[in-house]
Amino acid sequence: SCHCGDVRFEIDADIDHVRVCDCSVCQQRGALNFRVTDDQIRIHTPLEDMTLYQWHTRTAKDYFCPRCGILPFRRPRTATHLWTVNVRCLEGVDLDAIPVRHVNGRELD
C-alpha cells in the first residue's frame, strides 16, 4: 500500500529484479520498479480515487495517493500494457536480496 494505506493493491509475481531508472521523475521519486501484467495485479482502490500525473508525451500514467503522495504503481510510457509497481510499497519484501537493473531513461525522447 501507500504510506497512509488508502491506496491498496496486491501482486502475484516472483520479483527476480527491480529496475532503477535515471529519468528525472524516477530519479526524484526513488522507486524500485518491477513490471507486472494486468492479471498479476489486483488494485483494491479505484483509480479515480487517486491522483493521476502525466507529463512530456502524456503517455505514461503515474497514480499517486492524494493523501500521502506516494506513487505505488504506474503505466509506463514504453510498455503501456504493463503496470510498473513500486516494490517499496509491498509488505514482506527483502529489498536487499533483489538484484537491481539500471535503466537509462534519460535517453528516451
DSSP file (Angstrom, degrees, kcal/mol; ACC not computed):
  #  RESIDUE AA STRUCTURE BP1 BP2  ACC     N-H-->O    O-->H-N    N-H-->O    O-->H-N    TCO  KAPPA ALPHA  PHI   PSI    X-CA   Y-CA   Z-CA
    1    1 A S              0   0    0      0, 0.0     7,-0.2     0, 0.0     5,-0.0   0.000 360.0 360.0 360.0 174.8    0.0    0.0    0.0
    2    2 A C        -     0   0    0      5,-1.7     3,-0.1    68,-0.1    69,-0.0  -0.156 360.0 -86.6 -74.0-178.0    0.9    3.6    0.1
    3    3 A H  S    S+     0   0    0      1,-0.2    -1,-0.1     2,-0.1    66,-0.0   0.905 128.8  38.4 -62.5 -44.2    2.2    5.2    3.3
    4    4 A C  S    S-     0   0    0     66,-0.0    -1,-0.2     1,-0.0     0, 0.0   0.649 108.5-121.4 -84.5 -14.3   -1.2    6.1    4.7
    5    5 A G  S    S+     0   0    0      2,-0.2    -2,-0.1    -3,-0.1    -1,-0.0   0.447  80.0 116.9  90.9   0.3   -2.8    2.8    3.5
    6    6 A D  S    S+     0   0    0      1,-0.2     2,-0.7    -5,-0.0    -3,-0.0   0.854  70.7  57.2 -69.9 -33.8   -5.5    4.5    1.4
    7    7 A V  S    S+     0   0    0     38,-0.1    -5,-1.7    37,-0.0     2,-0.4  -0.883  75.7 178.2-101.4 114.2   -4.2    3.0   -1.9
    8    8 A R        +     0   0    0     -2,-0.7    36,-2.1    -7,-0.2    37,-1.1  -0.917   7.9 152.3-121.5 142.3   -4.1   -0.8   -1.6
    9    9 A F  E     -A   43   0A   0     -2,-0.4     2,-0.3    34,-0.2    34,-0.2  -0.975  23.3-149.8-157.9 164.7   -3.0   -3.4   -4.1
   10   10 A E  E     -A   42   0A   0     32,-2.1    32,-2.9    -2,-0.3     2,-0.3  -0.968   8.0-159.3-136.6 152.4   -1.6   -6.9   -4.4
   11   11 A I  E     -A   41   0A   0     -2,-0.3     2,-0.5    30,-0.2    30,-0.2  -0.966  12.6-150.9-129.9 153.5    0.6   -8.6   -6.9
   12   12 A D        +     0   0    0     28,-2.3     2,-0.3    -2,-0.3    -2,-0.0  -0.898  54.4 112.3-118.1  95.9    1.2  -12.3   -7.8
   13   13 A A        -     0   0    0     -2,-0.5     2,-0.8    23,-0.1    -2,-0.1  -0.982  68.2-115.7-162.7 149.8    4.7  -12.4   -9.2
   14   14 A D        -     0   0    0     -2,-0.3     2,-1.2     2,-0.0     3,-0.1  -0.850  32.6-144.8 -88.3 113.2    8.2  -13.6   -8.4
   15   15 A I        +     0   0    0     -2,-0.8     3,-0.1     1,-0.2    -2,-0.0  -0.676  32.2 163.5 -85.0  98.1   10.3  -10.5   -8.1
   16   16 A D        -     0   0    0     -2,-1.2     2,-0.3     1,-0.2    -1,-0.2   0.491  65.9  -2.7 -96.0  -4.8   13.6  -11.5   -9.6
   17   17 A H        -     0   0    0     81,-0.1     2,-0.3    -3,-0.1    83,-0.2  -0.964  60.9-135.1-168.5 164.9   14.9   -7.9  -10.0
   18   18 A V  E     -b  100   0B   0     81,-2.2    83,-3.0    -2,-0.3     2,-0.4  -0.946  20.2-131.5-126.5 155.4   14.0   -4.3   -9.6
   19   19 A R  E     -bC 101  33B   0     14,-3.2    14,-2.6    -2,-0.3     2,-0.5  -0.898  12.2-165.4-109.3 134.2   14.5   -1.5  -12.1
   20   20 A V  E     -b  102   0B   0     81,-2.6    83,-2.7    -2,-0.4     2,-0.3  -0.973  14.1-160.5-118.5 114.9   16.1    1.8  -11.1
   21   21 A C  E     -b  103   0B   0     -2,-0.5    83,-0.2    10,-0.3     9,-0.2  -0.709  15.4-152.2 -98.6 145.1   15.5    4.4  -13.8
   22   22 A D        +     0   0    0     81,-1.8    82,-0.1    -2,-0.3    -1,-0.1   0.239  54.0 122.8-101.6  14.1   17.6    7.6  -14.2
   23   23 A C  S  > S-     0   0    0     80,-0.2     4,-2.7     1,-0.1     5,-0.3  -0.289  78.8-101.6 -67.8 165.6   14.9    9.8  -15.8
   24   24 A S  H  > S+     0   0    0      1,-0.2     4,-1.6     2,-0.2     5,-0.2   0.888 118.7  42.4 -60.3 -43.7   14.1   13.0  -14.0
   25   25 A V  H  > S+     0   0    0      2,-0.2     4,-1.9     1,-0.2    -1,-0.2   0.910 117.3  45.6 -73.6 -41.0   10.8   11.8  -12.4
   26   26 A C  H  >>S+     0   0    0      2,-0.2     4,-2.6     1,-0.2     5,-0.5   0.897 110.5  54.2 -68.0 -39.3   12.1    8.3  -11.4
   27   27 A Q  H  <5S+     0   0    0     -4,-2.7    -1,-0.2     1,-0.2    -2,-0.2   0.922 113.1  42.0 -61.4 -43.9   15.3    9.7  -10.0
   28   28 A Q  H  <5S+     0   0    0     -4,-1.6    -1,-0.2    -5,-0.3    -2,-0.2   0.840 114.2  52.1 -72.3 -31.7   13.5   12.1   -7.7
   29   29 A R  H  <5S-     0   0    0     -4,-1.9    -2,-0.2    -5,-0.2    -1,-0.2   0.873  89.3-152.8 -73.2 -37.2   10.9    9.5   -6.8
   30   30 A G  T  <5 +     0   0    0     -4,-2.6    -3,-0.1     1,-0.2    -4,-0.1   0.725  32.7 161.6  73.4  22.4   13.4    6.9   -5.8
   31   31 A A      < -     0   0    0     -5,-0.5     2,-0.6   -10,-0.1   -10,-0.3  -0.388  41.3-136.6 -75.9 152.1   11.1    3.9   -6.5
   32   32 A L        -     0   0    0    -12,-0.1    55,-3.3    -2,-0.1    56,-0.4  -0.960  35.3-152.2-103.9 112.7   12.3    0.4   -7.0
   33   33 A N  E     +CD  19  86B   0    -14,-2.6   -14,-3.2    -2,-0.6     2,-0.3  -0.633  24.8 174.1-100.1 144.0   10.3   -0.7  -10.0
   34   34 A F  E     - D   0  85B   0     51,-1.6    51,-3.3    -2,-0.3     2,-0.3  -0.981  25.1-133.1-142.9 133.5    9.0   -4.1  -11.2
   35   35 A R  E     + D   0  84B   0     -2,-0.3     2,-0.3    49,-0.2    49,-0.2  -0.692  25.9 174.8 -94.2 138.8    6.7   -4.7  -14.1
   36   36 A V  E     - D   0  83B   0     47,-2.8    47,-2.9    -2,-0.3     2,-0.1  -0.928  27.4-115.3-135.1 160.1    3.6   -6.9  -14.0
   37   37 A T    >   -     0   0    0     -2,-0.3     3,-1.8    45,-0.2     4,-0.5  -0.430  39.2 -98.0 -88.3 168.1    0.8   -7.8  -16.3
   38   38 A D  G >  S+     0   0    0     43,-0.5     3,-0.9     1,-0.3    -1,-0.1   0.848 124.0  53.9 -55.1 -37.0   -2.9   -7.0  -15.7
   39   39 A D  G 3  S+     0   0    0      1,-0.2    -1,-0.3     3,-0.1     3,-0.0   0.555 103.4  57.7 -79.5  -5.4   -3.5  -10.5  -14.4
   40   40 A Q  G <  S+     0   0    0     -3,-1.8   -28,-2.3   -29,-0.1     2,-0.4   0.472 100.3  64.4 -99.4  -3.7   -0.7  -10.2  -11.9
   41   41 A I  E <   -A   11   0A   0     -3,-0.9     2,-0.5    -4,-0.5   -30,-0.2  -0.961  55.1-168.0-125.8 138.9   -2.1   -7.1  -10.1
   42   42 A R  E     -A   10   0A   0    -32,-2.9   -32,-2.1    -2,-0.4     2,-0.7  -0.965  11.2-161.1-122.7 111.7   -5.2   -6.6   -8.0
   43   43 A I  E     -A    9   0A   0     -2,-0.5   -34,-0.2   -34,-0.2     4,-0.1  -0.842   8.1-175.8 -96.4 115.7   -5.8   -2.9   -7.3
   44   44 A H        +     0   0    0    -36,-2.1   -35,-0.2    -2,-0.7    -1,-0.1   0.655  66.3  69.4 -87.6 -17.6   -8.3   -2.6   -4.4
   45   45 A T  S    S-     0   0    0    -37,-1.1     5,-0.1     2,-0.0   -38,-0.1  -0.887  94.3-110.7-101.6 128.8   -8.6    1.2   -4.6
   46   46 A P    >   -     0   0    0      0, 0.0     3,-1.9     0, 0.0     4,-0.2  -0.304  20.0-129.6 -58.1 138.0  -10.4    2.7   -7.6
   47   47 A L  G >  S+     0   0    0      1,-0.3     3,-1.9     2,-0.2    -3,-0.0   0.839 107.7  63.2 -57.9 -33.9   -8.1    4.5   -9.9
   48   48 A E  G 3  S+     0   0    0      1,-0.3    -1,-0.3     3,-0.0     4,-0.1   0.652  94.4  61.8 -69.1 -12.5  -10.5    7.5   -9.9
   49   49 A D  G <  S+     0   0    0     -3,-1.9    -1,-0.3     2,-0.1     2,-0.2   0.436  99.1  72.9 -87.1  -0.6   -9.8    7.9   -6.1
   50   50 A M  S <  S-     0   0    0     -3,-1.9     2,-0.5    -4,-0.2    15,-0.2  -0.627  89.2-106.5-108.5 167.9   -6.1    8.5   -6.9
   51   51 A T  E     -E   64   0B   0     13,-2.7    13,-3.0    -2,-0.2     2,-0.5  -0.850  30.9-147.5 -94.9 128.5   -4.3   11.5   -8.4
   52   52 A L  E     -E   63   0B   0     -2,-0.5     2,-0.4    11,-0.2    11,-0.2  -0.839  12.5-169.1 -98.4 129.2   -3.1   11.0  -12.0
   53   53 A Y  E     +E   62   0B   0      9,-2.7     9,-2.2    -2,-0.5     2,-0.3  -0.978   9.9 170.5-118.8 129.8    0.1   12.7  -13.1
   54   54 A Q        +     0   0    0     -2,-0.4     2,-0.3     7,-0.2     7,-0.1  -0.991   4.2 164.7-135.5 144.4    1.2   12.8  -16.7
   55   55 A W    >   +     0   0    0     -2,-0.3     3,-2.7     5,-0.2     4,-0.4  -0.897  49.7  11.5-148.5 175.6    4.0   14.8  -18.3
   56   56 A H  T 3  S+     0   0    0      1,-0.3    -2,-0.0    -2,-0.3     0, 0.0  -0.333 137.5   5.9  53.1-106.1    6.1   15.1  -21.5
   57   57 A T  T 3  S-     0   0    0     -2,-0.3    -1,-0.3     1,-0.0    52,-0.0   0.586  93.1-133.6 -80.9  -8.3    4.2   12.8  -24.1
   58   58 A R  S <  S+     0   0    0     -3,-2.7    -2,-0.1     1,-0.1    -1,-0.0   0.766  75.6 114.1  59.3  28.6    1.4   12.2  -21.6
   59   59 A T        +     0   0    0     -4,-0.4    -3,-0.1     2,-0.0    -1,-0.1   0.864  56.1  71.6 -91.7 -46.0    1.5    8.5  -22.4
   60   60 A A  S    S-     0   0    0     -5,-0.3     2,-0.5    14,-0.0    -5,-0.2  -0.378  71.6-148.9 -68.0 150.0    2.7    7.2  -19.0
   61   61 A K  E     - F   0  75B   0     14,-2.3    14,-2.7    -7,-0.1     2,-0.6  -0.954   9.2-166.9-126.2 111.1    0.1    7.3  -16.2
   62   62 A D  E     -EF  53  74B   0     -9,-2.2    -9,-2.7    -2,-0.5     2,-0.6  -0.875   7.9-156.4-100.7 121.1    1.5    7.8  -12.7
   63   63 A Y  E     -EF  52  73B   0     10,-1.6    10,-0.8    -2,-0.6     2,-0.3  -0.871  14.8-177.9-104.1 122.4   -1.0    7.1  -10.0
   64   64 A F  E     -E   51   0B   0    -13,-3.0   -13,-2.7    -2,-0.6     7,-0.2  -0.822  33.9-109.8-116.2 153.2   -0.5    8.8   -6.6
   65   65 A C     >  -     0   0    0      5,-2.2     4,-1.8    -2,-0.3   -15,-0.1  -0.732  24.3-148.0 -75.9 125.5   -2.3    8.7   -3.3
   66   66 A P  T  4 S+     0   0    0      0, 0.0    -1,-0.1     0, 0.0   -16,-0.1   0.665  93.1  48.7 -71.3 -13.7   -3.9   12.1   -2.9
   67   67 A R  T  4 S+     0   0    0      3,-0.1   -17,-0.0     1,-0.0    -2,-0.0   0.919 128.3  13.9 -90.4 -51.4   -3.5   11.9    0.9
   68   68 A C  T  4 S-     0   0    0      2,-0.1    -1,-0.0     0, 0.0    -4,-0.0   0.594  92.6-127.2-105.9 -12.5    0.2   10.9    1.5
   69   69 A G     <  +     0   0    0     -4,-1.8     2,-0.2     1,-0.3     0, 0.0   0.491  55.6 145.1  84.8   3.5    1.6   11.5   -2.0
   70   70 A I        -     0   0    0     -6,-0.1    -5,-2.2     1,-0.0    -1,-0.3  -0.540  44.2-141.1 -79.3 141.0    3.2    8.1   -2.5
   71   71 A L        +     0   0    0     -7,-0.2    -7,-0.2    -2,-0.2    18,-0.1  -0.889  24.5 172.4 -99.8 105.8    3.2    6.5   -6.0
   72   72 A P        -     0   0    0      0, 0.0    14,-2.9     0, 0.0     2,-0.3   0.758  64.5  -5.8 -85.6 -24.6    2.5    2.8   -5.6
   73   73 A F  E     -FG  63  85B   0    -10,-0.8   -10,-1.6    12,-0.3     2,-0.3  -0.985  58.6-173.0-162.3 166.4    2.2    1.9   -9.4
   74   74 A R  E     -FG  62  84B   0     10,-1.8    10,-3.3    -2,-0.3   -12,-0.2  -0.974  32.4-113.4-156.6 163.5    2.1    3.4  -12.8
   75   75 A R  E     -F   61   0B   0    -14,-2.7   -14,-2.3    -2,-0.3     5,-0.2  -0.949  45.1-134.6 -99.9 114.2    1.5    2.6  -16.5
   76   76 A P    >   -     0   0    0      0, 0.0     3,-0.8     0, 0.0     6,-0.2  -0.377   5.7-130.1 -76.3 150.6    4.9    3.1  -18.1
   77   77 A R  T 3  S+     0   0    0      1,-0.2     3,-0.5     2,-0.1    -2,-0.0   0.855 107.1  49.5 -63.9 -37.4    5.3    5.0  -21.4
   78   78 A T  T 3  S+     0   0    0      1,-0.3    -1,-0.2     2,-0.1   -18,-0.0   0.521 126.6  23.8 -85.4  -4.4    7.4    2.3  -23.0
   79   79 A A    X   +     0   0    0     -3,-0.8     3,-2.3     3,-0.1    -1,-0.3  -0.413  65.4 169.7-156.2  70.3    5.0   -0.5  -22.1
   80   80 A T  T 3  S+     0   0    0     -3,-0.5    -3,-0.1     1,-0.3    -2,-0.1   0.609  75.9  65.7 -66.7 -11.6    1.5    0.8  -21.6
   81   81 A H  T 3  S+     0   0    0      2,-0.0   -43,-0.5    -6,-0.0    -1,-0.3   0.511  99.6  64.9 -85.1  -5.2    0.1   -2.7  -21.5
   82   82 A L  S <  S-     0   0    0     -3,-2.3     2,-0.4    -6,-0.2   -45,-0.2  -0.668  76.5-129.2-111.5 167.2    2.0   -3.4  -18.2
   83   83 A W  E     -D   36   0B   0    -47,-2.9   -47,-2.8    -2,-0.2     2,-0.6  -0.946  12.9-147.6-110.6 138.7    1.9   -2.0  -14.7
   84   84 A T  E     -DG  35  74B   0    -10,-3.3   -10,-1.8    -2,-0.4     2,-0.4  -0.950  19.0-157.4-104.9 118.8    5.1   -0.8  -13.0
   85   85 A V  E     -DG  34  73B   0    -51,-3.3   -51,-1.6    -2,-0.6     2,-1.0  -0.784  18.4-128.3 -99.6 136.5    4.9   -1.5   -9.3
   86   86 A N  E >   -D   33   0B   0    -14,-2.9     3,-2.5    -2,-0.4   -53,-0.2  -0.754  19.5-159.0 -80.7 103.9    6.9    0.4   -6.7
   87   87 A V  G >  S+     0   0    0    -55,-3.3     3,-1.8    -2,-1.0    -1,-0.2   0.743  86.1  72.1 -61.4 -23.8    8.3   -2.6   -4.8
   88   88 A R  G 3  S+     0   0    0    -56,-0.4    -1,-0.3     1,-0.3   -55,-0.1   0.688  92.2  58.9 -63.9 -16.4    9.0   -0.3   -1.8
   89   89 A C  G <  S+     0   0    0     -3,-2.5     2,-0.4   -17,-0.2    -1,-0.3   0.429  86.9  95.5 -91.4  -0.2    5.1   -0.3   -1.3
   90   90 A L  S X  S-     0   0    0     -3,-1.8     3,-0.7    -4,-0.2     2,-0.2  -0.754  72.8-129.3 -95.2 137.4    5.0   -4.1   -0.9
   91   91 A E  T 3  S+     0   0    0     -2,-0.4    -2,-0.1     1,-0.2    -1,-0.0  -0.571  84.1  18.5 -82.0 145.2    5.0   -5.7    2.5
   92   92 A G  T 3  S+     0   0    0      1,-0.2     2,-0.5    -2,-0.2    -1,-0.2   0.672  84.0 136.2  76.5  19.2    7.4   -8.5    3.4
   93   93 A V    <   -     0   0    0     -3,-0.7     2,-1.3    -6,-0.1    -1,-0.2  -0.880  51.4-140.8-103.6 126.8    9.9   -8.0    0.6
   94   94 A D    >   -     0   0    0     -2,-0.5     3,-1.5     1,-0.2     4,-0.3  -0.715  18.4-172.0 -83.7  95.9   13.6   -8.1    1.4
   95   95 A L  G >  S+     0   0    0     -2,-1.3     3,-1.1     1,-0.3    -1,-0.2   0.803  79.7  60.4 -62.0 -31.1   14.8   -5.2   -0.8
   96   96 A D  G 3  S+     0   0    0      1,-0.2    -1,-0.3    -3,-0.1    -2,-0.1   0.694 100.5  56.3 -70.7 -17.6   18.5   -6.0   -0.1
   97   97 A A  G <  S+     0   0    0     -3,-1.5    -1,-0.2     2,-0.1    -2,-0.2   0.472  88.6  90.4 -92.7  -2.6   18.1   -9.5   -1.6
   98   98 A I  S <  S-     0   0    0     -3,-1.1   -81,-0.1    -4,-0.3   -82,-0.1  -0.831  78.9-121.6-101.5 126.6   16.7   -8.3   -5.0
   99   99 A P        -     0   0    0      0, 0.0   -81,-2.2     0, 0.0     2,-0.4  -0.335  26.0-134.2 -62.4 145.0   19.2   -7.6   -7.9
  100  100 A V  E     -b   18   0B   0    -83,-0.2     2,-0.5   -81,-0.0   -81,-0.2  -0.876  14.4-163.8-106.2 131.9   19.0   -4.1   -9.3
  101  101 A R  E     -b   19   0B   0    -83,-3.0   -81,-2.6    -2,-0.4     2,-0.4  -0.967  16.2-139.7-111.5 128.7   18.9   -3.3  -13.0
  102  102 A H  E     -b   20   0B   0     -2,-0.5     2,-0.4   -83,-0.2   -81,-0.2  -0.749  14.0-158.9 -91.5 133.3   19.7    0.2  -14.0
  103  103 A V  E     -b   21   0B   0    -83,-2.7   -81,-1.8    -2,-0.4     2,-1.6  -0.935  15.2-139.7-114.4 131.0   17.6    1.7  -16.8
  104  104 A N    >   +     0   0    0     -2,-0.4     3,-1.0     1,-0.2   -83,-0.1  -0.568  38.9 156.5 -89.7  73.2   18.8    4.7  -18.9
  105  105 A G  G >   +     0   0    0     -2,-1.6     3,-1.6     1,-0.2    -1,-0.2   0.673  58.9  76.3 -73.0 -18.7   15.5    6.5  -19.1
  106  106 A R  G 3  S+     0   0    0      1,-0.3    -1,-0.2    -3,-0.2    -2,-0.1   0.747  89.3  59.8 -64.6 -21.7   17.2    9.9  -19.7
  107  107 A E  G <  S+     0   0    0     -3,-1.0    -1,-0.3     2,-0.0     2,-0.2   0.495  79.5 107.8 -87.3  -2.8   17.9    8.9  -23.3
  108  108 A L    <         0   0    0     -3,-1.6    -3,-0.0     1,-0.1     0, 0.0  -0.516 360.0 360.0 -72.7 142.4   14.2    8.4  -24.1
  109  109 A D              0   0    0     -2,-0.2    -1,-0.1   -52,-0.0    -3,-0.1   0.476 360.0 360.0 -71.2 360.0   12.7   11.0  -26.4
